[in-house]
């Protein structure tokens, strides 16, 4: 559902779209990211809070995965 909303945002002309839920490497997110890039937009996805090492499709050139840490580590 959120991947579809990202595509709608790109169709509306938004240049930066942010979605935030776990499962960065799902096919629907990667499809949405490719679609957004084809429209001149960027899709950002949160890395999650599990501390897991992301690999594989999370490195897709069309999807920007964003993470952070707390000031105490």
C-alpha angles and dihedrals in degrees: 000000000000091000089056090049089053090055091049090051090052091049088053090056101259110155098198123040125183126198123178124196136102125276102064093178097057116131094236092057093048091049090050091048092052090047093050092049090051087056093050095258134120124229118210123193128186116245092223133237102266096095089232121156107248118218142156115025092013084078092059112140092227097055125066111207114201126201138169142185133218119259089251094057 
